[in-house]
Amino acid sequence: MAAQILWALVTGFLVGVFVRSFIPLGWAVVGFAILLAAALLALSFVDTKRRSGAIVLAVALCACGIGAVRMSAATQSGDPVLSARVGTTVTLVGVVADEPDVREASVRVHIKARELLVGTTSVAIRAGMLATLPVQAAVAYGDSVRIRGKLGLPEAFDTTLGRQFNYPMFLAKDGILYTLSFAEIESVGENSANPLKAAAIATKQTFLRGLHVVLPEPEAGLAAGITVGDKRSIGKDLSDTFIRTSLIHVVVLSGYNITLVINMLRNMLLFLPRAIQYGGIALAVVFIVLMTGGAPSATRAGAMALIAVFARASARTFIAVRILAVVASAMVMWNPMYLVFDPGFQLSALATLGLVLFTEPIAAQLTKIPEKFGLREIFSSTLGTQLMVLPLLLYQNGIFSLVALPANLLALVAVPYAMFASFIAAIAGIIAGPFGVLLAAPALALLWYILVVAQFFASLPFASVSIPAFSAWWMVAAYALIFSGYFYYQKKVVETNRTA
C-alpha cells in the first residue's frame, strides 16, 4: 500500500505539471479534482472492498491538482513596462545572475534587471533577460551593471528536418523572458555574488586555465567537457562528430559520465568499509559538481548518478526506481518547467532509468563478453541508456547513429581514466604551469584516443541517418513497447525462480 501511495503521489504530481504546461487549467478544474478526491475518500469508508483503490486514486487526484497549481505558480508573465518597449533600445540597471557564457564571437549574460533608465529618471522593474555582448566584454557573475541594448523577445527556431525548438520556454525555465542584443555594459557597483557560487565558478575557471596550459586543442576542449561540462571550446565540427556517433553525452558532463567515475572509485575503495566507500563517493560527486561552478545540470547529473550507483551496489532495482522518482519529482517541484521544457533533465532522468532497469538484465544475457576492464558493464549500461533515450532523441533531433554501440563501447572504456587524468593535468597546469606537460601526458593520450574513435566512426559511410519529424504519439508508443518488454522479462524471471 505504501508503494502504491508513493507512485500515486509521483505520477499524479507529474501528470498535473505536464498537463498544465500545455493547457491553462483554472482553479475550477483543480477544485473539481480535489472534490472528486474527497468523494473517493468518503467512498473508501463505505465500501471497504474498494478502499485501497479509492485511496490511491484520491491521492493521485490531489497530487495532480498540486502539480497543476505548482506549474501555475511558476508560469511567468512579462513586465508591462518592458513589454511596451520591445523593439527599442533601452538602458537598464541590474545584476549578472550567472556565469557569463563565453562563445567564439560573443558573450551571453543572464541579467536580472532592477531598473529601467528613462532620461534622468528610473522605473523599478523586475525581469530576467539574456544579453548578447561583444566577445571582449569584461563581466563576471554578481556584477552590478548598467547595460544598453535593443530589447526583444526570444523566438522559437527550426532545428532539423522540420523540428522546432521552443526557445522562449527553454529560457523561461531560468527566469529569462527578454533578450538584449547589440548590448554595451559597464560596472556600476560592488559585486553582490553568492560567495559559495562565486567560489565554485572561480575554482572552475582556475581549473580550465590549468587544462589549457598543459593540453593542446582539441584535447583541452574535450577535457573541459568531460570534467566540468564545458563543451564550448571543442567547436561545432567536433560537436557534430560526437552527435553523429552518439557520443555527445561524453562531451557534456552527464550522469553517465559521473557514474563511470563513481564505479571506478568504488572498485578502488573495495578494501574499505562500506560506509567509508560511499562517503568518499558522495564527496567525489560534490567535488565534481562544485568544479562545474554549481551548474544545475551538473547537480542533476550528480544526483542521478548516485541513484544509479546505489541501484548497482544494493541490487535493489525497484527501491532505486522509487528514489529516482522522488528525486525527479523534487527537481520538478523546485522548477516545474524542467519536466517539459528542459531536454537535459528529460535525457538525464531517462538515461538513469535505463541504467537502473536494464543494465543487469542485459548483462545477464552477455555472458560471452568479458568482465575485464569493465567491458560487460560498459556494454550493458550503454545498451540500457541508449535504449531509454533513443525515442526521445529521435523525436528531438532525428539523428539515428548506426555506429553508436561500437563507438560507445570503444570510447567509454577510456572515459573514467581520461577524467581522472584530466584532473591531474589541470592541477599540474595550475601548480607548475608549462612544466606540468609531463604529468599531462596520460590525459593527452587518453583524450586523443577518444577523439580518434569518434572521428573514425563519424567518417564511415552511413554512420548516421536522419529521420523526419514525427508525432509525439509514436514516441509514446515506443516507450510503451519498451516498458512492456521489460515487465514481460521480469515476469519470466519471477516464474523461472519459482520453478527452480
C-alpha positions in Angstrom: 0.0 0.0 0.0 2.8 2.4 0.8 4.4 1.8 -2.6 1.1 2.4 -4.3 0.7 5.7 -2.4 4.2 6.8 -3.4 3.6 6.1 -7.1 0.2 7.8 -6.9 1.8 10.9 -5.5 4.6 11.0 -8.0 2.5 10.1 -11.0 -0.3 12.5 -10.1 2.0 15.4 -9.5 4.0 14.9 -12.7 0.8 14.5 -14.7 -0.6 17.7 -13.2 2.6 19.6 -14.1 2.7 18.1 -17.6 -0.9 18.9 -18.5 -0.7 22.4 -17.0 2.4 23.0 -19.2 0.2 22.9 -22.3 -3.4 23.7 -21.0 -4.1 26.7 -18.8 -6.1 24.8 -16.2 -8.1 27.1 -13.9 -8.9 26.8 -10.2 -12.3 25.3 -11.2 -10.6 22.2 -12.6 -8.2 21.9 -9.7 -11.1 22.3 -7.2 -13.1 19.6 -9.1 -10.2 17.2 -8.8 -9.9 17.8 -5.1 -13.7 17.4 -4.6 -13.6 14.2 -6.5 -10.7 13.0 -4.3 -12.7 13.8 -1.2 -15.7 11.9 -2.6 -13.4 8.9 -3.2 -12.0 9.1 0.3 -15.6 9.1 1.7 -16.4 6.1 -0.5 -13.4 4.2 0.9 -15.0 4.3 4.3 -18.3 3.0 3.0 -17.1 0.3 0.6 -14.2 -1.5 2.3 -13.6 -3.9 -0.6 -12.6 -1.0 -2.8 -10.9 1.1 -0.1 -7.3 0.7 -1.3 -8.1 1.6 -4.9 -10.2 4.6 -3.8 -7.5 5.9 -1.5 -4.8 5.5 -4.2 -6.9 7.3 -6.8 -7.8 10.1 -4.4 -4.1 10.6 -3.6 -3.3 10.7 -7.3 -6.1 13.3 -8.0 -4.9 15.5 -5.1 -1.3 15.3 -6.3 -2.4 16.1 -9.8 -4.1 19.3 -8.5 -1.0 20.2 -6.6 1.1 19.7 -9.8 -1.2 22.0 -11.7 -1.1 24.7 -9.0 2.7 24.5 -8.8 3.1 24.9 -12.5 0.6 27.8 -12.5 2.7 29.5 -9.8 5.9 29.0 -11.9 4.4 30.5 -15.1 5.8 33.9 -15.6 4.5 37.0 -17.4 6.5 39.8 -18.8 6.9 43.2 -17.1 4.4 45.6 -18.8 6.8 48.5 -18.7 9.4 46.5 -20.6 6.9 44.8 -22.9 5.8 48.2 -24.1 9.4 48.9 -25.2 10.1 45.7 -27.1 12.0 46.6 -30.4 13.5 49.8 -28.9 16.9 50.5 -27.4 16.8 50.6 -23.6 19.1 51.2 -20.7 18.8 49.0 -17.7 20.5 48.6 -14.3 20.7 45.1 -12.9 22.9 42.2 -11.7 24.7 39.4 -13.6 22.8 36.4 -12.3 25.0 33.6 -13.6 28.4 32.8 -15.0 28.9 34.5 -18.4 28.6 32.2 -21.4 31.7 33.0 -23.5 31.5 31.9 -27.1 33.6 32.4 -30.2 32.0 35.6 -31.4 30.0 36.9 -28.3 29.4 36.7 -24.6 25.9 35.8 -23.4 24.9 37.0 -20.0 21.9 36.4 -17.8 20.9 39.8 -16.3 18.4 40.3 -13.5 17.1 43.8 -14.4 16.0 46.0 -11.5 15.7 49.5 -13.1 14.8 51.0 -16.4 16.5 54.3 -17.0 14.3 56.8 -18.9 16.2 60.1 -19.3 17.1 61.3 -15.8 14.5 59.1 -14.0 14.4 55.4 -13.3 11.5 53.0 -13.2 11.5 49.9 -11.0 11.2 46.7 -12.9 11.8 43.0 -12.3 12.8 40.9 -15.2 15.3 38.4 -16.4 17.0 38.8 -19.8 19.7 37.3 -22.0 22.1 39.9 -23.1 24.5 39.4 -26.1 27.7 41.3 -25.6 30.9 41.7 -27.6 33.4 38.9 -27.0 35.9 41.3 -25.3 33.3 42.4 -22.7 34.7 42.2 -19.2 31.9 41.0 -16.9 31.6 38.5 -14.0 28.9 36.7 -12.1 27.5 39.0 -9.4 28.5 42.3 -11.0 26.1 45.3 -10.7 25.9 46.7 -14.2 24.3 49.3 -16.4 23.5 47.8 -19.8 22.2 49.3 -23.0 20.9 47.3 -26.0 17.9 46.5 -28.2 15.1 44.9 -26.3 13.5 41.8 -27.8 11.6 38.6 -27.1 13.1 35.2 -27.6 11.7 33.3 -30.6 11.3 29.6 -31.4 13.6 28.4 -34.2 13.8 25.5 -36.6 16.4 22.8 -35.8 16.5 19.8 -38.1 14.1 18.1 -40.5 11.0 20.1 -39.7 11.5 20.2 -35.9 11.1 23.4 -33.9 12.8 24.2 -30.6 10.7 26.1 -28.1 13.5 28.6 -27.2 11.2 31.0 -25.3 10.2 28.4 -22.8 13.7 26.9 -22.6 14.9 30.3 -21.4 11.8 30.9 -19.2 12.7 27.9 -17.1 15.7 30.1 -15.9 13.6 33.2 -15.5 14.6 34.8 -18.8 11.8 36.4 -20.7 13.6 39.0 -22.8 16.7 39.4 -25.0 19.0 42.3 -25.2 21.0 42.4 -28.4 24.0 44.5 -29.5 24.4 45.4 -25.9 27.0 47.6 -24.2 27.8 47.0 -20.5 29.6 48.8 -17.6 30.0 48.0 -14.0 28.3 50.5 -11.6 28.6 49.0 -8.2 30.1 46.3 -5.9 29.9 42.7 -6.8 27.0 41.1 -5.0 27.5 37.4 -5.8 26.6 34.5 -3.6 30.0 33.7 -2.0 29.7 29.9 -2.4 28.6 30.0 -6.0 31.3 32.7 -6.8 33.9 30.4 -5.2 32.7 27.4 -7.3 32.9 29.4 -10.5 36.3 30.8 -9.7 37.5 27.3 -9.0 36.1 26.1 -12.3 37.9 29.0 -14.2 41.2 28.2 -12.5 40.7 24.5 -13.4 40.1 25.4 -17.1 43.2 27.7 -17.2 45.3 24.8 -15.8 43.9 22.5 -18.5 44.7 24.9 -21.4 48.3 25.5 -20.1 49.2 21.8 -20.4 46.9 20.4 -23.1 46.5 21.5 -26.8 43.2 21.8 -28.7 41.0 19.9 -29.2 42.1 17.7 -26.3 41.8 20.6 -23.9 38.3 21.3 -25.0 37.3 17.6 -24.7 38.9 17.5 -21.2 36.8 20.6 -20.2 33.7 18.9 -21.5 34.1 15.6 -19.7 35.2 17.0 -16.4 33.3 20.3 -15.9 30.7 20.2 -18.6 32.3 23.0 -20.7 31.9 21.8 -24.3 32.1 25.2 -26.0 35.8 25.1 -26.9 35.5 21.9 -29.0 33.9 23.8 -31.8 30.9 23.0 -34.0 32.5 20.5 -36.3 33.8 18.3 -33.5 30.5 18.6 -31.6 28.7 17.4 -34.8 31.1 14.4 -34.9 30.1 13.4 -31.4 26.4 13.8 -32.2 26.8 11.7 -35.3 28.4 8.9 -33.3 26.0 9.3 -30.3 28.9 10.2 -28.1 27.7 13.7 -27.3 27.0 12.6 -23.7 30.7 12.1 -23.3 31.4 15.8 -24.2 28.9 17.2 -21.7 29.1 16.3 -18.0 26.3 13.7 -17.9 25.1 11.5 -15.1 26.5 8.6 -17.1 30.0 10.2 -17.1 29.8 10.6 -13.3 28.5 7.1 -12.9 31.6 5.7 -14.7 33.9 7.7 -12.4 32.0 6.6 -9.4 32.2 2.9 -10.4 36.0 3.3 -10.9 36.3 4.9 -7.4 34.1 2.1 -5.9 36.5 -0.5 -7.3 39.5 1.3 -5.9 37.9 1.6 -2.5 36.7 -2.0 -2.2 39.1 -2.7 0.7 37.5 0.0 2.9 34.3 -0.4 5.0 31.1 0.2 3.0 30.3 3.5 4.9 33.7 5.0 4.0 33.3 3.8 0.4 30.0 5.6 -0.1 31.0 8.6 2.0 34.1 9.0 -0.3 31.9 8.6 -3.4 29.4 11.2 -2.2 32.3 13.7 -1.5 33.7 13.0 -5.0 30.3 13.8 -6.6 30.0 17.0 -4.6 33.5 18.0 -5.7 32.7 17.3 -9.4 29.5 19.5 -9.0 31.5 22.3 -7.4 34.1 22.1 -10.2 31.3 22.9 -12.7 30.5 26.1 -10.9 27.5 24.5 -9.2 25.6 24.4 -12.6 22.0 23.0 -12.2 22.7 20.5 -15.0 25.7 19.1 -13.1 23.7 19.0 -9.8 21.1 17.0 -11.6 23.7 14.7 -13.2 25.3 14.1 -9.8 22.0 13.2 -8.2 21.1 10.8 -11.0 24.5 9.2 -10.9 24.3 8.5 -7.2 20.9 6.8 -7.7 22.3 4.5 -10.4 25.3 3.6 -8.2 23.0 2.9 -5.3 21.0 0.5 -7.5 24.1 -1.4 -8.7 25.5 -1.6 -5.2 22.4 -2.7 -3.4 20.9 -4.9 -6.2 17.5 -3.5 -5.2 16.3 -2.2 -8.5 12.8 -1.2 -7.5 13.9 0.7 -4.5 16.3 2.7 -6.7 13.5 3.4 -9.1 11.4 4.8 -6.3 14.4 7.0 -5.2 14.7 8.2 -8.8 11.0 9.0 -8.9 11.3 11.0 -5.7 14.4 12.9 -6.8 13.0 13.7 -10.2 9.7 14.9 -8.6 11.6 17.1 -6.1 13.5 18.7 -9.0 10.2 19.3 -10.8 8.7 20.7 -7.6 11.7 23.1 -7.4 11.3 24.1 -11.0 8.2 22.7 -12.8 9.5 23.8 -16.2 12.2 21.2 -16.1 9.6 18.5 -16.9 8.6 19.7 -20.4 11.0 22.5 -21.4 14.4 21.2 -20.3 15.8 18.5 -22.7 18.8 17.9 -20.4 16.5 17.0 -17.4 14.5 14.6 -19.6 17.5 12.8 -21.1 19.2 12.6 -17.7 16.2 11.1 -16.0 15.6 8.6 -18.8 19.3 7.6 -19.0 19.4 7.0 -15.3 16.2 4.9 -15.5 17.9 2.9 -18.3 20.9 2.3 -16.2 18.8 1.2 -13.2 16.3 -1.1 -15.1 18.2 -2.6 -18.0 21.9 -2.9 -17.0 21.5 -6.1 -15.0 19.1 -7.9 -17.4 21.3 -7.0 -20.4 24.5 -8.0 -18.6 22.9 -11.4 -17.7 22.5 -12.1 -21.5 26.0 -11.0 -22.4 28.0 -13.8 -20.7 30.4 -14.1 -23.7 31.6 -10.5 -23.2 34.5 -10.5 -20.7 34.2 -8.5 -17.5 37.8 -7.4 -17.7 38.2 -3.6 -17.8 34.5 -3.4 -17.1 33.7 -4.3 -20.7 30.5 -6.2 -19.9 29.3 -3.4 -17.6 30.1 -0.7 -20.2 28.4 -2.6 -23.0 25.2 -3.4 -21.0 24.9 0.0 -19.4 25.4 1.6 -22.8 22.7 -0.5 -24.3 20.4 0.3 -21.4 20.9 4.0 -21.6 20.7 4.1 -25.4 17.5 2.1 -25.4 15.8 4.5 -23.0 16.9 7.8 -24.6 16.6 6.8 -28.2 12.9 7.5 -28.8 13.3 11.0 -27.2 16.5 11.8 -29.1 14.9 10.8 -32.4 11.9 12.9 -31.5 14.1 15.9 -30.6 16.7 15.8 -33.3 16.0 12.9 -35.7 19.6 11.7 -35.8 19.9 7.9 -35.6 23.5 6.8 -35.2 24.2 3.4 -36.7 27.7 3.3 -35.1 26.6 4.2 -31.5 27.2 0.8 -29.9 30.8 0.2 -31.2 31.7 3.8 -30.8 30.5 3.9 -27.2 32.0 0.6 -26.3 35.4 1.6 -27.5 35.3 5.2 -26.2 33.7 4.7 -22.8 36.5 2.3 -21.7 38.8 5.3 -21.6 36.4 8.0 -20.2 36.7 7.5 -16.5 40.5 7.3 -16.8 40.6 10.3 -19.0 38.5 12.3 -16.5 40.9 11.3 -13.7 44.0 12.0 -15.8 42.5 15.4 -16.8 42.0 16.4 -13.2 45.7 15.6 -12.6 46.7 17.5 -15.7 44.7 20.6 -14.6 46.3 20.6 -11.2 49.7 20.2 -12.8 49.0 23.2 -15.0 47.8 25.3 -12.1 50.9 24.5 -9.9 53.7 24.0 -12.4 52.5 25.9 -15.5 54.0 24.7 -18.7 56.3 22.4 -16.8 53.3 20.3 -15.9 53.1 18.9 -19.5 54.8 15.7 -18.5 52.2 15.0 -15.9 49.5 15.7 -18.5 50.8 13.1 -20.9 48.4 10.3 -19.8 45.5 12.7 -20.2 46.7 13.7 -23.7 46.9 10.1 -24.8 43.5 9.1 -23.5 41.8 12.2 -24.8 43.5 11.7 -28.2 42.2 8.1 -28.2 38.6 9.2 -27.6 38.8 11.8 -30.4 40.2 9.2 -32.8 37.4 6.8 -32.0 34.8 9.5 -32.6 36.3 10.8 -35.8 36.9 7.3 -37.2 33.3 6.2 -36.7 31.9 9.5 -37.9 33.8 9.2 -41.1 32.2 5.9 -42.0 29.6 6.0 -44.8 26.1 6.0 -43.4 27.4 6.5 -39.8 24.0 8.0 -39.1 20.7 8.5 -40.8 18.2 11.4 -40.5 14.6 10.7 -39.6 11.9 13.3 -40.5 9.8 14.9 -37.7 7.1 12.6 -36.4 4.2 12.8 -33.9 4.9 12.5 -30.2 2.4 9.6 -30.1 5.0 7.5 -31.9 7.4 8.3 -29.1 4.8 7.3 -26.5 4.2 4.0 -28.4 7.9 3.3 -28.4 8.2 3.8 -24.6 5.1 1.7 -24.1 6.7 -1.1 -26.1 10.0 -0.8 -24.1 8.3 -1.0 -20.7 6.0 -3.8 -21.9 9.1 -5.8 -22.9 10.8 -5.0 -19.5 7.8 -6.2 -17.5 7.4 -9.3 -19.6 11.1 -10.1 -18.9 10.6 -9.5 -15.2 7.6 -11.8 -15.2 9.5 -14.6 -16.9 12.3 -14.2 -14.4 9.9 -14.5 -11.4 8.3 -17.6 -13.0 11.7 -19.2 -13.6 12.8 -18.5 -10.0 9.6 -20.1 -8.7 10.0 -23.3 -10.7 13.8 -23.5 -9.9 
